[in-house]
Amino acid sequence: MTWNLLKNNVQNLLAHVVFPLLCLTQEDLELWDEDPVEYIHKKIGAPSIPLLLTTDVYEEFLTPDIAASRFLITLASKRQKSSFNGILQFINTTLTQYPSPLSNFSLSFPRFNCGV
């Protein structure tokens, strides 16, 4: 029942809800500068740690970015046939909108010139 309501709006959910929640914020940058270990624990460690190993079970459900990443993972794994290609298309479109940061370094680092 819920999937019938969501399936026509997956691209809008990705573009206007999930993606903005997963983007790096000023608070994220400040946390990275102040305490990189805590940043890793908060952003990367929490979704992959089983619930039994976390110190605060409810903490990981309180942040919108963790909820967005779990939604994206669940969407890609549970509805793979109908949503996975759309997710990849959104990622590809989003990444091609911005210039590559490596393009500025191709002359500085010879290894980039030879494709290594």
N, C-alpha and C positions, 0 to 999 in steps of 0.2 A: 504494500500500500504506500509506504513512504517513498520507495524507489520510484513509483509511478509519478509522484509529484516532483521528485528531484531530477530525474533523468533528462528532462528538457532544459534544465537550468544549470547544469554542471559547469558549463563554460562561464556563465555569469558568476556563479559561486567562486570559481577559481580566480577570476579576474578581479572581483570586487570585494571578496571576503577573505579567502584563504591567502592569496598572494600578498595583500597589504599586511596581514598579520605576520607573515613570515619574513618580511623585509627587515633589514637592519635599522634600528632606531638610534637616536642620540643616547638614550639610556643604555643600550647595548654597547655602544662604543665606550661610554664612561665606565661601565662595569668591566669591559675588557682591559682598559687602561689601569684600573684600580686593582682588579683581582682576576687575572685570566683563568685561574683554576675554578673559581666560582662561576665564571661565565660558561666554561665548558660543562660544568656540572649542571647548570641551569638550562642551557640551550641544547646540549648534545647528549649529556648523560641521562637526563630524566626520562625521555621517551623509551630508551632502550633498556632501562633497568626494570627487571620484573617487580611487580607491585610488592612482593613479599620482602624485597631487599631495601626498599626505600624507608627512610626514617619517618617521613610524614606521608602517608598514603594519599591524603587529600590535596597535598601541595601541588602535585603535578596536574591536577584537574582544574586548578584555579587560574592558570594562565591561558589567555586566549591563543597564544602562539603554539603552545603544546597541544591544545585542542584542535587547532587548525592542521598541525602536522599529523596528528592521529587520524583526523578525518580524511586527509589526503592519502595516507597509507591504507586506511580501510577501504576507501573508494577504489584505489588501484588494485588492491588484492581481492576484494569481494566482488567487484563489478568490472573485472578486467576486460572482458570482451566489449563492453559498451562504453567504458570510460578511459581506459588506459591510453589509447591512441589520442584522445582529446587532451589528456593531460600532457602527453609528449608534445603535441602540436602547440599547446599554450606555452610550454617551456621554451620550445624552439623559437616561436614568434617573439616572446619576451626577450630572450637572449640576443636575437639578431637586431633588436631595436637599438642596442647600445654598442658603441665601438669597443673593440677588444682592448683591454689594458696592456696586453702583450705587444700590440702593434708599436707602441712607443719604445719598447726595449729591444727591438730586433737588431738595431745597430750596436747596442751596448753589449749584448751577449751573443757571441758568435754561434753558440750552439742552437739558438733559435733560428738562425739563418739556414742551417742545414737540416732542420726539421727534427732534431734530436731533443 
